Amino acid sequence: MPAPVISHRAMHPVSPEETTLFQAVLFAGFMIRGFTNRSLRETLEPDPGGDEHQRRQASGTMTRKLRLLSAHGLIRKTTDEH
């Protein structure tokens, strides 16, 4: 039986929100060492403030954005090599 097809929404590279995300992902420092959900959130919003619930919500939002980038083949997970 073939694997189910999961569809993802289209990317909008000219929208302000996604342009900012693309710029953060393409940051030169991330090209060398990679990035994490947390490092991207800190780059995009250095002082988020808020309580634990808001931080978890922001983490979930970034996870969905990373999943979308991955589904379109723009990023991929690599092994943790130090």
HUQUITA-V928700 format. One record per pair of residues at least 24 apart in sequence whose ideal C-beta (glycine too) atoms are under 10 Angstrom apart, sorted by the first residue. I is the first residue (numbers start at 1). GAP is how many residues later the second one is. Records with the same first field share a line. If there is no record, write none. Layout:
I = GAP  GAP
This chain:
6 = 61  65
7 = 64
8 = 56  59  60  61  62  63  64
9 = 59  62  63
10 = 58  62
11 = 57  58  60  61  63
13 = 61
17 = 27  48
18 = 47  50  51
20 = 24
21 = 41  44  45  47  48
22 = 47  52
24 = 41
25 = 40  41  44  49  50
26 = 48
30 = 45
33 = 48  49
34 = 41  43  44  46  47
35 = 31  40
36 = 26  30
37 = 24  25  26  28  29
38 = 24
40 = 25  26
41 = 24
